[in-house]
Amino acid sequence: MKASTLIVSLAALMGVMAVTAQTPLPADGPRLRIVRAGGPSRPGPAEYFTGAARIDSEVAAEAPGRTAGARVSFEPGARTAWHAHPSGQILFITAGRGRVQQWGGPVEEVQAGDTVWIPAGVKHWHGAAPDSAMTHIAISERINGRNHEWMEHVSDHQYGAPPRAATVVDAPRPSQSAIGNIAPKLAQITDDVLYGDIWKRPELSRRDRSLVTVAALVALNRPEQLRSHLRIARQHGVTQAELIELITHLAFYAGWPNAVTAVGVAREVFGNEPAQ
């Protein structure tokens, strides 16, 4: 192809692209919709929830779409009533630890990173663990305008049944992934003693141990270790708002510079995650 022909072709293509980019949307055409972080929020209705729960970022597709979704945050011990969905439901567990159970089955433990599929018409409930908050994103489809069938509340006896523990497959050991390539023995000892024993002792919950650890790292001004333990604390059900309040409180005991450093680390870890 001659250079002059190539130049003309490129100029024509750029002109088409420019016209396409500047073409206005039809006045009556469909529009994408963004539900911004920090937007409308409402408490979970007492008719359908036990304990404190909050529903955020609700969104429902317009016809012909049928999908609806929301982020739901449960305080420790909070849960939904028994209910079912006509087309099933998907739960993405984004923070903390929780419980889910279908009628006639065992109580299952879930944690941040897990995904749950509930088949259509299956009676079930889900919520937080007794000692940990839990947040999930719930997605379902509406059939004839409805995506829930609510039933009776989950009794304390039903909720208190021992859960079947979550099974973690090939989970990386914390210190091995952080320092194992350069200090394998230190990583092994840390994982075996600190994470394999101390963190699992029943005298304190994992949530409480995260609060203690974060407080110590803020007071000692250890930003590198604080970064990973803020993430671990969120996995153990400590909310962003609680962690920021902890840092604010420590400013008067551990020093203002330490607190300011910790806030900078928290900003990096949380990013645009909305406070809960």
C-alpha angles and dihedrals in degrees: 000000000000118000092240092052091048092051092050092048092050092048091051092049092050090050092053091048092050092050091047092049092051097045107117121232116258111266092236098035127117118275131207113241129210123201102206124220110260092030128130114340132178137181118255106263113255087228090068105022138056114211129358116330132156130205118210140170095021113185133172127189121242120237131316084031119079103186121121129178146168143173112248123193121197126196116220110296095014120127144158125261118255108285145151137216122223092221101025131255140249121213122196108196105215104170141012131357129296150162134251129180137175120211110279094010134099124274106261125208117227131184142185111306096028122121122207127200117199113192122231115282095007113141110230147137136213136190147127128314117257091253102032139054118234135200127193139171110231122203127182141148128247120235114196088348096306131100101170138055107192122207138171125327121266107255122229088247092054092045093047095057111122109263126230102248120247113258115225114201118209092339110183114245108245099234095038090060092045105041106355094107093060105023106025096165093050089048091050094049092046093050094043099045107024102033098021097048118007097044091049098051110120097223090085127028119238087250092056092045089053091053091050092047095048091048091052093048092049091049092048092045095235103155097170094056092037091059094062095039093054087058091046091049091055089051088052092055103263108142125230090243091054092051093049090048089051090054091047091051092048092054088079094048107030099033136271096259091054091051093048090051090050092050089054091052091047091052089054094047099043098038109173094344107138117241112255 
